[in-house]
Amino acid sequence: MPEMNGKDVAIEMRRLRPQAPIITLSGAVEVPKQVLQCVDAFIAKDHWASQLLPAIAQFSSEGPVSLSDEVG
């Protein structure tokens, strides 16, 4: 992503779809606090196999996320 980093993507996603859950995967050992504040869940890439599906299930159990809102 030459023009955006993960934090920028999360901020833009939150702006476009405030109710959509955002799960970030990263290979970084330390993730800045500002990034963690932009997302609903963080998963280290070395743990993605054991943590990704439970994180998705957590958000799925909260009900469907509306994707019908048009983005202007």
mmCIF file of the N, C-alpha and C atoms, coordinates in Angstrom:
data_MODEL
# 
_entry.id   MODEL 
# 
loop_
_atom_site.group_PDB 
_atom_site.id 
_atom_site.type_symbol 
_atom_site.label_atom_id 
_atom_site.label_alt_id 
_atom_site.label_comp_id 
_atom_site.label_asym_id 
_atom_site.label_entity_id 
_atom_site.label_seq_id 
_atom_site.pdbx_PDB_ins_code 
_atom_site.Cartn_x 
_atom_site.Cartn_y 
_atom_site.Cartn_z 
_atom_site.occupancy 
_atom_site.B_iso_or_equiv 
_atom_site.pdbx_formal_charge 
_atom_site.auth_seq_id 
_atom_site.auth_comp_id 
_atom_site.auth_asym_id 
_atom_site.auth_atom_id 
_atom_site.pdbx_PDB_model_num 
ATOM 1   N N  . MET A 1 1  ? 0.844   -1.174  0.000  1.00 0.00 ? 1  MET A N  1 
ATOM 2   C CA . MET A 1 1  ? 0.000   0.000   0.000  1.00 0.00 ? 1  MET A CA 1 
ATOM 3   C C  . MET A 1 1  ? 0.890   1.238   0.000  1.00 0.00 ? 1  MET A C  1 
ATOM 4   N N  . PRO A 1 2  ? 1.271   1.708   -1.125 1.00 0.00 ? 2  PRO A N  1 
ATOM 5   C CA . PRO A 1 2  ? 2.212   2.814   -1.167 1.00 0.00 ? 2  PRO A CA 1 
ATOM 6   C C  . PRO A 1 2  ? 1.663   4.129   -0.597 1.00 0.00 ? 2  PRO A C  1 
ATOM 7   N N  . GLU A 1 3  ? 0.358   4.324   -0.612 1.00 0.00 ? 3  GLU A N  1 
ATOM 8   C CA . GLU A 1 3  ? -0.191  5.605   -0.171 1.00 0.00 ? 3  GLU A CA 1 
ATOM 9   C C  . GLU A 1 3  ? -0.781  5.572   1.231  1.00 0.00 ? 3  GLU A C  1 
ATOM 10  N N  . MET A 1 4  ? -1.051  4.367   1.763  1.00 0.00 ? 4  MET A N  1 
ATOM 11  C CA . MET A 1 4  ? -1.677  4.265   3.076  1.00 0.00 ? 4  MET A CA 1 
ATOM 12  C C  . MET A 1 4  ? -1.019  3.154   3.874  1.00 0.00 ? 4  MET A C  1 
ATOM 13  N N  . ASN A 1 5  ? -0.978  3.335   5.193  1.00 0.00 ? 5  ASN A N  1 
ATOM 14  C CA . ASN A 1 5  ? -0.529  2.252   6.053  1.00 0.00 ? 5  ASN A CA 1 
ATOM 15  C C  . ASN A 1 5  ? -1.770  1.633   6.710  1.00 0.00 ? 5  ASN A C  1 
ATOM 16  N N  . GLY A 1 6  ? -1.583  0.636   7.536  1.00 0.00 ? 6  GLY A N  1 
ATOM 17  C CA . GLY A 1 6  ? -2.716  -0.048  8.153  1.00 0.00 ? 6  GLY A CA 1 
ATOM 18  C C  . GLY A 1 6  ? -3.586  0.865   8.998  1.00 0.00 ? 6  GLY A C  1 
ATOM 19  N N  . LYS A 1 7  ? -2.958  1.774   9.727  1.00 0.00 ? 7  LYS A N  1 
ATOM 20  C CA . LYS A 1 7  ? -3.723  2.728   10.540 1.00 0.00 ? 7  LYS A CA 1 
ATOM 21  C C  . LYS A 1 7  ? -4.592  3.601   9.653  1.00 0.00 ? 7  LYS A C  1 
ATOM 22  N N  . ASP A 1 8  ? -4.037  4.108   8.547  1.00 0.00 ? 8  ASP A N  1 
ATOM 23  C CA . ASP A 1 8  ? -4.799  4.952   7.629  1.00 0.00 ? 8  ASP A CA 1 
ATOM 24  C C  . ASP A 1 8  ? -5.993  4.192   7.047  1.00 0.00 ? 8  ASP A C  1 
ATOM 25  N N  . VAL A 1 9  ? -5.772  2.924   6.717  1.00 0.00 ? 9  VAL A N  1 
ATOM 26  C CA . VAL A 1 9  ? -6.852  2.099   6.169  1.00 0.00 ? 9  VAL A CA 1 
ATOM 27  C C  . VAL A 1 9  ? -7.955  1.928   7.215  1.00 0.00 ? 9  VAL A C  1 
ATOM 28  N N  . ALA A 1 10 ? -7.573  1.636   8.457  1.00 0.00 ? 10 ALA A N  1 
ATOM 29  C CA . ALA A 1 10 ? -8.558  1.455   9.523  1.00 0.00 ? 10 ALA A CA 1 
ATOM 30  C C  . ALA A 1 10 ? -9.367  2.733   9.751  1.00 0.00 ? 10 ALA A C  1 
ATOM 31  N N  . ILE A 1 11 ? -8.706  3.876   9.743  1.00 0.00 ? 11 ILE A N  1 
ATOM 32  C CA . ILE A 1 11 ? -9.404  5.156   9.931  1.00 0.00 ? 11 ILE A CA 1 
ATOM 33  C C  . ILE A 1 11 ? -10.389 5.392   8.795  1.00 0.00 ? 11 ILE A C  1 
ATOM 34  N N  . GLU A 1 12 ? -9.974  5.126   7.572  1.00 0.00 ? 12 GLU A N  1 
ATOM 35  C CA . GLU A 1 12 ? -10.858 5.327   6.417  1.00 0.00 ? 12 GLU A CA 1 
ATOM 36  C C  . GLU A 1 12 ? -12.022 4.339   6.449  1.00 0.00 ? 12 GLU A C  1 
ATOM 37  N N  . MET A 1 13 ? -11.745 3.092   6.808  1.00 0.00 ? 13 MET A N  1 
ATOM 38  C CA . MET A 1 13 ? -12.829 2.109   6.918  1.00 0.00 ? 13 MET A CA 1 
ATOM 39  C C  . MET A 1 13 ? -13.842 2.548   7.974  1.00 0.00 ? 13 MET A C  1 
ATOM 40  N N  . ARG A 1 14 ? -13.359 3.028   9.108  1.00 0.00 ? 14 ARG A N  1 
ATOM 41  C CA . ARG A 1 14 ? -14.247 3.483   10.184 1.00 0.00 ? 14 ARG A CA 1 
ATOM 42  C C  . ARG A 1 14 ? -15.085 4.661   9.718  1.00 0.00 ? 14 ARG A C  1 
ATOM 43  N N  . ARG A 1 15 ? -14.486 5.547   8.918  1.00 0.00 ? 15 ARG A N  1 
ATOM 44  C CA . ARG A 1 15 ? -15.226 6.703   8.399  1.00 0.00 ? 15 ARG A CA 1 
ATOM 45  C C  . ARG A 1 15 ? -16.331 6.256   7.455  1.00 0.00 ? 15 ARG A C  1 
ATOM 46  N N  . LEU A 1 16 ? -16.004 5.292   6.572  1.00 0.00 ? 16 LEU A N  1 
ATOM 47  C CA . LEU A 1 16 ? -16.970 4.838   5.580  1.00 0.00 ? 16 LEU A CA 1 
ATOM 48  C C  . LEU A 1 16 ? -18.060 3.940   6.167  1.00 0.00 ? 16 LEU A C  1 
ATOM 49  N N  . ARG A 1 17 ? -17.702 3.096   7.101  1.00 0.00 ? 17 ARG A N  1 
ATOM 50  C CA . ARG A 1 17 ? -18.633 2.129   7.701  1.00 0.00 ? 17 ARG A CA 1 
ATOM 51  C C  . ARG A 1 17 ? -18.419 2.095   9.218  1.00 0.00 ? 17 ARG A C  1 
ATOM 52  N N  . PRO A 1 18 ? -18.953 3.064   9.937  1.00 0.00 ? 18 PRO A N  1 
ATOM 53  C CA . PRO A 1 18 ? -18.694 3.162   11.374 1.00 0.00 ? 18 PRO A CA 1 
ATOM 54  C C  . PRO A 1 18 ? -19.075 1.911   12.171 1.00 0.00 ? 18 PRO A C  1 
ATOM 55  N N  . GLN A 1 19 ? -20.069 1.166   11.730 1.00 0.00 ? 19 GLN A N  1 
ATOM 56  C CA . GLN A 1 19 ? -20.530 -0.007  12.468 1.00 0.00 ? 19 GLN A CA 1 
ATOM 57  C C  . GLN A 1 19 ? -19.788 -1.290  12.093 1.00 0.00 ? 19 GLN A C  1 
ATOM 58  N N  . ALA A 1 20 ? -19.030 -1.272  11.023 1.00 0.00 ? 20 ALA A N  1 
ATOM 59  C CA . ALA A 1 20 ? -18.332 -2.486  10.579 1.00 0.00 ? 20 ALA A CA 1 
ATOM 60  C C  . ALA A 1 20 ? -17.169 -2.809  11.505 1.00 0.00 ? 20 ALA A C  1 
ATOM 61  N N  . PRO A 1 21 ? -17.086 -4.048  11.979 1.00 0.00 ? 21 PRO A N  1 
ATOM 62  C CA . PRO A 1 21 ? -15.943 -4.416  12.813 1.00 0.00 ? 21 PRO A CA 1 
ATOM 63  C C  . PRO A 1 21 ? -14.663 -4.465  11.989 1.00 0.00 ? 21 PRO A C  1 
ATOM 64  N N  . ILE A 1 22 ? -13.586 -4.014  12.583 1.00 0.00 ? 22 ILE A N  1 
ATOM 65  C CA . ILE A 1 22 ? -12.292 -4.003  11.915 1.00 0.00 ? 22 ILE A CA 1 
ATOM 66  C C  . ILE A 1 22 ? -11.337 -4.886  12.706 1.00 0.00 ? 22 ILE A C  1 
ATOM 67  N N  . ILE A 1 23 ? -10.808 -5.901  12.042 1.00 0.00 ? 23 ILE A N  1 
ATOM 68  C CA . ILE A 1 23 ? -9.822  -6.794  12.638 1.00 0.00 ? 23 ILE A CA 1 
ATOM 69  C C  . ILE A 1 23 ? -8.504  -6.565  11.905 1.00 0.00 ? 23 ILE A C  1 
ATOM 70  N N  . THR A 1 24 ? -7.465  -6.261  12.649 1.00 0.00 ? 24 THR A N  1 
ATOM 71  C CA . THR A 1 24 ? -6.157  -6.012  12.067 1.00 0.00 ? 24 THR A CA 1 
ATOM 72  C C  . THR A 1 24 ? -5.228  -7.174  12.353 1.00 0.00 ? 24 THR A C  1 
ATOM 73  N N  . LEU A 1 25 ? -4.527  -7.608  11.322 1.00 0.00 ? 25 LEU A N  1 
ATOM 74  C CA . LEU A 1 25 ? -3.470  -8.608  11.476 1.00 0.00 ? 25 LEU A CA 1 
ATOM 75  C C  . LEU A 1 25 ? -2.155  -7.904  11.198 1.00 0.00 ? 25 LEU A C  1 
ATOM 76  N N  . SER A 1 26 ? -1.149  -8.185  12.025 1.00 0.00 ? 26 SER A N  1 
ATOM 77  C CA . SER A 1 26 ? 0.144   -7.543  11.820 1.00 0.00 ? 26 SER A CA 1 
ATOM 78  C C  . SER A 1 26 ? 1.270   -8.465  12.242 1.00 0.00 ? 26 SER A C  1 
ATOM 79  N N  . GLY A 1 27 ? 2.357   -8.360  11.550 1.00 0.00 ? 27 GLY A N  1 
ATOM 80  C CA . GLY A 1 27 ? 3.551   -9.098  11.902 1.00 0.00 ? 27 GLY A CA 1 
ATOM 81  C C  . GLY A 1 27 ? 4.439   -8.310  12.850 1.00 0.00 ? 27 GLY A C  1 
ATOM 82  N N  . ALA A 1 28 ? 4.062   -7.072  13.144 1.00 0.00 ? 28 ALA A N  1 
ATOM 83  C CA . ALA A 1 28 ? 4.855   -6.233  14.038 1.00 0.00 ? 28 ALA A CA 1 
ATOM 84  C C  . ALA A 1 28 ? 4.810   -6.760  15.462 1.00 0.00 ? 28 ALA A C  1 
ATOM 85  N N  . VAL A 1 29 ? 5.928   -6.668  16.131 1.00 0.00 ? 29 VAL A N  1 
ATOM 86  C CA . VAL A 1 29 ? 6.000   -7.117  17.524 1.00 0.00 ? 29 VAL A CA 1 
ATOM 87  C C  . VAL A 1 29 ? 5.257   -6.132  18.424 1.00 0.00 ? 29 VAL A C  1 
ATOM 88  N N  . GLU A 1 30 ? 5.464   -4.859  18.208 1.00 0.00 ? 30 GLU A N  1 
ATOM 89  C CA . GLU A 1 30 ? 4.776   -3.832  18.977 1.00 0.00 ? 30 GLU A CA 1 
ATOM 90  C C  . GLU A 1 30 ? 3.943   -2.989  18.027 1.00 0.00 ? 30 GLU A C  1 
ATOM 91  N N  . VAL A 1 31 ? 2.691   -2.810  18.397 1.00 0.00 ? 31 VAL A N  1 
ATOM 92  C CA . VAL A 1 31 ? 1.774   -2.023  17.577 1.00 0.00 ? 31 VAL A CA 1 
ATOM 93  C C  . VAL A 1 31 ? 1.446   -0.744  18.338 1.00 0.00 ? 31 VAL A C  1 
ATOM 94  N N  . PRO A 1 32 ? 1.552   0.411   17.688 1.00 0.00 ? 32 PRO A N  1 
ATOM 95  C CA . PRO A 1 32 ? 1.266   1.667   18.372 1.00 0.00 ? 32 PRO A CA 1 
ATOM 96  C C  . PRO A 1 32 ? -0.151  1.696   18.947 1.00 0.00 ? 32 PRO A C  1 
ATOM 97  N N  . LYS A 1 33 ? -0.280  2.339   20.096 1.00 0.00 ? 33 LYS A N  1 
ATOM 98  C CA . LYS A 1 33 ? -1.572  2.439   20.778 1.00 0.00 ? 33 LYS A CA 1 
ATOM 99  C C  . LYS A 1 33 ? -2.623  3.095   19.870 1.00 0.00 ? 33 LYS A C  1 
ATOM 100 N N  . GLN A 1 34 ? -2.200  4.060   19.041 1.00 0.00 ? 34 GLN A N  1 
ATOM 101 C CA . GLN A 1 34 ? -3.144  4.742   18.149 1.00 0.00 ? 34 GLN A CA 1 
ATOM 102 C C  . GLN A 1 34 ? -3.782  3.770   17.165 1.00 0.00 ? 34 GLN A C  1 
ATOM 103 N N  . VAL A 1 35 ? -3.028  2.774   16.740 1.00 0.00 ? 35 VAL A N  1 
ATOM 104 C CA . VAL A 1 35 ? -3.568  1.774   15.815 1.00 0.00 ? 35 VAL A CA 1 
ATOM 105 C C  . VAL A 1 35 ? -4.596  0.911   16.544 1.00 0.00 ? 35 VAL A C  1 
ATOM 106 N N  . LEU A 1 36 ? -4.270  0.481   17.752 1.00 0.00 ? 36 LEU A N  1 
ATOM 107 C CA . LEU A 1 36 ? -5.193  -0.360  18.511 1.00 0.00 ? 36 LEU A CA 1 
ATOM 108 C C  . LEU A 1 36 ? -6.495  0.360   18.823 1.00 0.00 ? 36 LEU A C  1 
ATOM 109 N N  . GLN A 1 37 ? -6.456  1.676   18.928 1.00 0.00 ? 37 GLN A N  1 
ATOM 110 C CA . GLN A 1 37 ? -7.666  2.452   19.195 1.00 0.00 ? 37 GLN A CA 1 
ATOM 111 C C  . GLN A 1 37 ? -8.551  2.575   17.960 1.00 0.00 ? 37 GLN A C  1 
ATOM 112 N N  . CYS A 1 38 ? -8.021  2.294   16.789 1.00 0.00 ? 38 CYS A N  1 
ATOM 113 C CA . CYS A 1 38 ? -8.773  2.418   15.537 1.00 0.00 ? 38 CYS A CA 1 
ATOM 114 C C  . CYS A 1 38 ? -9.493  1.131   15.147 1.00 0.00 ? 38 CYS A C  1 
ATOM 115 N N  . VAL A 1 39 ? -9.167  0.031   15.795 1.00 0.00 ? 39 VAL A N  1 
ATOM 116 C CA . VAL A 1 39 ? -9.694  -1.272  15.382 1.00 0.00 ? 39 VAL A CA 1 
ATOM 117 C C  . VAL A 1 39 ? -10.450 -1.943  16.526 1.00 0.00 ? 39 VAL A C  1 
ATOM 118 N N  . ASP A 1 40 ? -11.226 -2.961  16.175 1.00 0.00 ? 40 ASP A N  1 
ATOM 119 C CA . ASP A 1 40 ? -11.994 -3.699  17.175 1.00 0.00 ? 40 ASP A CA 1 
ATOM 120 C C  . ASP A 1 40 ? -11.233 -4.905  17.712 1.00 0.00 ? 40 ASP A C  1 
ATOM 121 N N  . ALA A 1 41 ? -10.326 -5.427  16.926 1.00 0.00 ? 41 ALA A N  1 
ATOM 122 C CA . ALA A 1 41 ? -9.536  -6.577  17.356 1.00 0.00 ? 41 ALA A CA 1 
ATOM 123 C C  . ALA A 1 41 ? -8.187  -6.540  16.658 1.00 0.00 ? 41 ALA A C  1 
ATOM 124 N N  . PHE A 1 42 ? -7.166  -6.999  17.378 1.00 0.00 ? 42 PHE A N  1 
ATOM 125 C CA . PHE A 1 42 ? -5.831  -7.111  16.818 1.00 0.00 ? 42 PHE A CA 1 
ATOM 126 C C  . PHE A 1 42 ? -5.367  -8.540  16.965 1.00 0.00 ? 42 PHE A C  1 
ATOM 127 N N  . ILE A 1 43 ? -4.798  -9.078  15.895 1.00 0.00 ? 43 ILE A N  1 
ATOM 128 C CA . ILE A 1 43 ? -4.271  -10.437 15.915 1.00 0.00 ? 43 ILE A CA 1 
ATOM 129 C C  . ILE A 1 43 ? -2.864  -10.408 15.333 1.00 0.00 ? 43 ILE A C  1 
ATOM 130 N N  . ALA A 1 44 ? -1.917  -10.942 16.084 1.00 0.00 ? 44 ALA A N  1 
ATOM 131 C CA . ALA A 1 44 ? -0.549  -11.060 15.586 1.00 0.00 ? 44 ALA A CA 1 
ATOM 132 C C  . ALA A 1 44 ? -0.523  -12.160 14.535 1.00 0.00 ? 44 ALA A C  1 
ATOM 133 N N  . LYS A 1 45 ? 0.201   -11.941 13.455 1.00 0.00 ? 45 LYS A N  1 
ATOM 134 C CA . LYS A 1 45 ? 0.224   -12.914 12.358 1.00 0.00 ? 45 LYS A CA 1 
ATOM 135 C C  . LYS A 1 45 ? 0.678   -14.289 12.808 1.00 0.00 ? 45 LYS A C  1 
ATOM 136 N N  . ASP A 1 46 ? 1.521   -14.364 13.834 1.00 0.00 ? 46 ASP A N  1 
ATOM 137 C CA . ASP A 1 46 ? 1.964   -15.679 14.280 1.00 0.00 ? 46 ASP A CA 1 
ATOM 138 C C  . ASP A 1 46 ? 0.886   -16.413 15.090 1.00 0.00 ? 46 ASP A C  1 
ATOM 139 N N  . HIS A 1 47 ? -0.227  -15.738 15.395 1.00 0.00 ? 47 HIS A N  1 
ATOM 140 C CA . HIS A 1 47 ? -1.342  -16.359 16.104 1.00 0.00 ? 47 HIS A CA 1 
ATOM 141 C C  . HIS A 1 47 ? -2.633  -16.353 15.297 1.00 0.00 ? 47 HIS A C  1 
ATOM 142 N N  . TRP A 1 48 ? -2.566  -15.954 14.031 1.00 0.00 ? 48 TRP A N  1 
ATOM 143 C CA . TRP A 1 48 ? -3.798  -15.777 13.268 1.00 0.00 ? 48 TRP A CA 1 
ATOM 144 C C  . TRP A 1 48 ? -4.601  -17.058 13.144 1.00 0.00 ? 48 TRP A C  1 
ATOM 145 N N  . ALA A 1 49 ? -3.936  -18.192 13.021 1.00 0.00 ? 49 ALA A N  1 
ATOM 146 C CA . ALA A 1 49 ? -4.660  -19.451 12.829 1.00 0.00 ? 49 ALA A CA 1 
ATOM 147 C C  . ALA A 1 49 ? -5.550  -19.780 14.022 1.00 0.00 ? 49 ALA A C  1 
ATOM 148 N N  . SER A 1 50 ? -5.115  -19.454 15.220 1.00 0.00 ? 50 SER A N  1 
ATOM 149 C CA . SER A 1 50 ? -5.909  -19.793 16.400 1.00 0.00 ? 50 SER A CA 1 
ATOM 150 C C  . SER A 1 50 ? -6.828  -18.665 16.853 1.00 0.00 ? 50 SER A C  1 
ATOM 151 N N  . GLN A 1 51 ? -6.596  -17.440 16.401 1.00 0.00 ? 51 GLN A N  1 
ATOM 152 C CA . GLN A 1 51 ? -7.362  -16.312 16.919 1.00 0.00 ? 51 GLN A CA 1 
ATOM 153 C C  . GLN A 1 51 ? -8.308  -15.654 15.918 1.00 0.00 ? 51 GLN A C  1 
ATOM 154 N N  . LEU A 1 52 ? -8.074  -15.850 14.622 1.00 0.00 ? 52 LEU A N  1 
ATOM 155 C CA . LEU A 1 52 ? -8.890  -15.137 13.643 1.00 0.00 ? 52 LEU A CA 1 
ATOM 156 C C  . LEU A 1 52 ? -10.342 -15.603 13.646 1.00 0.00 ? 52 LEU A C  1 
ATOM 157 N N  . LEU A 1 53 ? -10.581 -16.887 13.564 1.00 0.00 ? 53 LEU A N  1 
ATOM 158 C CA . LEU A 1 53 ? -11.964 -17.366 13.538 1.00 0.00 ? 53 LEU A CA 1 
ATOM 159 C C  . LEU A 1 53 ? -12.727 -17.015 14.811 1.00 0.00 ? 53 LEU A C  1 
ATOM 160 N N  . PRO A 1 54 ? -12.139 -17.163 16.007 1.00 0.00 ? 54 PRO A N  1 
ATOM 161 C CA . PRO A 1 54 ? -12.876 -16.721 17.200 1.00 0.00 ? 54 PRO A CA 1 
ATOM 162 C C  . PRO A 1 54 ? -13.206 -15.223 17.185 1.00 0.00 ? 54 PRO A C  1 
ATOM 163 N N  . ALA A 1 55 ? -12.300 -14.402 16.655 1.00 0.00 ? 55 ALA A N  1 
ATOM 164 C CA . ALA A 1 55 ? -12.578 -12.965 16.573 1.00 0.00 ? 55 ALA A CA 1 
ATOM 165 C C  . ALA A 1 55 ? -13.726 -12.687 15.619 1.00 0.00 ? 55 ALA A C  1 
ATOM 166 N N  . ILE A 1 56 ? -13.727 -13.348 14.482 1.00 0.00 ? 56 ILE A N  1 
ATOM 167 C CA . ILE A 1 56 ? -14.826 -13.184 13.526 1.00 0.00 ? 56 ILE A CA 1 
ATOM 168 C C  . ILE A 1 56 ? -16.131 -13.662 14.147 1.00 0.00 ? 56 ILE A C  1 
ATOM 169 N N  . ALA A 1 57 ? -16.093 -14.793 14.838 1.00 0.00 ? 57 ALA A N  1 
ATOM 170 C CA . ALA A 1 57 ? -17.299 -15.335 15.474 1.00 0.00 ? 57 ALA A CA 1 
ATOM 171 C C  . ALA A 1 57 ? -17.834 -14.368 16.525 1.00 0.00 ? 57 ALA A C  1 
ATOM 172 N N  . GLN A 1 58 ? -16.949 -13.696 17.241 1.00 0.00 ? 58 GLN A N  1 
ATOM 173 C CA . GLN A 1 58 ? -17.374 -12.725 18.250 1.00 0.00 ? 58 GLN A CA 1 
ATOM 174 C C  . GLN A 1 58 ? -18.214 -11.628 17.605 1.00 0.00 ? 58 GLN A C  1 
ATOM 175 N N  . PHE A 1 59 ? -17.752 -11.115 16.482 1.00 0.00 ? 59 PHE A N  1 
ATOM 176 C CA . PHE A 1 59 ? -18.486 -10.043 15.823 1.00 0.00 ? 59 PHE A CA 1 
ATOM 177 C C  . PHE A 1 59 ? -19.739 -10.572 15.145 1.00 0.00 ? 59 PHE A C  1 
ATOM 178 N N  . SER A 1 60 ? -19.712 -11.794 14.658 1.00 0.00 ? 60 SER A N  1 
ATOM 179 C CA . SER A 1 60 ? -20.885 -12.399 14.032 1.00 0.00 ? 60 SER A CA 1 
ATOM 180 C C  . SER A 1 60 ? -21.991 -12.603 15.052 1.00 0.00 ? 60 SER A C  1 
ATOM 181 N N  . SER A 1 61 ? -21.642 -12.944 16.291 1.00 0.00 ? 61 SER A N  1 
ATOM 182 C CA . SER A 1 61 ? -22.643 -13.177 17.318 1.00 0.00 ? 61 SER A CA 1 
ATOM 183 C C  . SER A 1 61 ? -23.313 -11.888 17.771 1.00 0.00 ? 61 SER A C  1 
ATOM 184 N N  . GLU A 1 62 ? -22.725 -10.760 17.449 1.00 0.00 ? 62 GLU A N  1 
ATOM 185 C CA . GLU A 1 62 ? -23.319 -9.473  17.792 1.00 0.00 ? 62 GLU A CA 1 
ATOM 186 C C  . GLU A 1 62 ? -24.364 -9.053  16.769 1.00 0.00 ? 62 GLU A C  1 
ATOM 187 N N  . GLY A 1 63 ? -24.577 -9.871  15.762 1.00 0.00 ? 63 GLY A N  1 
ATOM 188 C CA . GLY A 1 63 ? -25.563 -9.569  14.743 1.00 0.00 ? 63 GLY A CA 1 
ATOM 189 C C  . GLY A 1 63 ? -24.902 -9.129  13.459 1.00 0.00 ? 63 GLY A C  1 
ATOM 190 N N  . PRO A 1 64 ? -25.651 -9.141  12.375 1.00 0.00 ? 64 PRO A N  1 
ATOM 191 C CA . PRO A 1 64 ? -25.072 -8.774  11.095 1.00 0.00 ? 64 PRO A CA 1 
ATOM 192 C C  . PRO A 1 64 ? -24.709 -7.310  11.023 1.00 0.00 ? 64 PRO A C  1 
ATOM 193 N N  . VAL A 1 65 ? -23.680 -7.033  10.288 1.00 0.00 ? 65 VAL A N  1 
ATOM 194 C CA . VAL A 1 65 ? -23.257 -5.663  10.042 1.00 0.00 ? 65 VAL A CA 1 
ATOM 195 C C  . VAL A 1 65 ? -23.946 -5.200  8.769  1.00 0.00 ? 65 VAL A C  1 
ATOM 196 N N  . SER A 1 66 ? -24.595 -4.067  8.829  1.00 0.00 ? 66 SER A N  1 
ATOM 197 C CA . SER A 1 66 ? -25.323 -3.576  7.665  1.00 0.00 ? 66 SER A CA 1 
ATOM 198 C C  . SER A 1 66 ? -24.345 -3.073  6.616  1.00 0.00 ? 66 SER A C  1 
ATOM 199 N N  . LEU A 1 67 ? -24.437 -3.610  5.434  1.00 0.00 ? 67 LEU A N  1 
ATOM 200 C CA . LEU A 1 67 ? -23.620 -3.132  4.324  1.00 0.00 ? 67 LEU A CA 1 
ATOM 201 C C  . LEU A 1 67 ? -24.478 -2.438  3.281  1.00 0.00 ? 67 LEU A C  1 
ATOM 202 N N  . SER A 1 68 ? -25.740 -2.193  3.628  1.00 0.00 ? 68 SER A N  1 
ATOM 203 C CA . SER A 1 68 ? -26.665 -1.627  2.648  1.00 0.00 ? 68 SER A CA 1 
ATOM 204 C C  . SER A 1 68 ? -26.570 -0.110  2.552  1.00 0.00 ? 68 SER A C  1 
ATOM 205 N N  . ASP A 1 69 ? -25.930 0.540   3.524  1.00 0.00 ? 69 ASP A N  1 
ATOM 206 C CA . ASP A 1 69 ? -25.793 1.988   3.468  1.00 0.00 ? 69 ASP A CA 1 
ATOM 207 C C  . ASP A 1 69 ? -24.925 2.369   2.286  1.00 0.00 ? 69 ASP A C  1 
ATOM 208 N N  . GLU A 1 70 ? -25.402 3.281   1.513  1.00 0.00 ? 70 GLU A N  1 
ATOM 209 C CA . GLU A 1 70 ? -24.621 3.752   0.368  1.00 0.00 ? 70 GLU A CA 1 
ATOM 210 C C  . GLU A 1 70 ? -23.556 4.723   0.844  1.00 0.00 ? 70 GLU A C  1 
ATOM 211 N N  . VAL A 1 71 ? -22.385 4.592   0.296  1.00 0.00 ? 71 VAL A N  1 
ATOM 212 C CA . VAL A 1 71 ? -21.302 5.512   0.593  1.00 0.00 ? 71 VAL A CA 1 
ATOM 213 C C  . VAL A 1 71 ? -21.296 6.574   -0.477 1.00 0.00 ? 71 VAL A C  1 
ATOM 214 N N  . GLY A 1 72 ? -21.382 7.834   -0.046 1.00 0.00 ? 72 GLY A N  1 
ATOM 215 C CA . GLY A 1 72 ? -21.498 8.920   -0.993 1.00 0.00 ? 72 GLY A CA 1 
ATOM 216 C C  . GLY A 1 72 ? -20.218 9.355   -1.461 1.00 0.00 ? 72 GLY A C  1 
# 
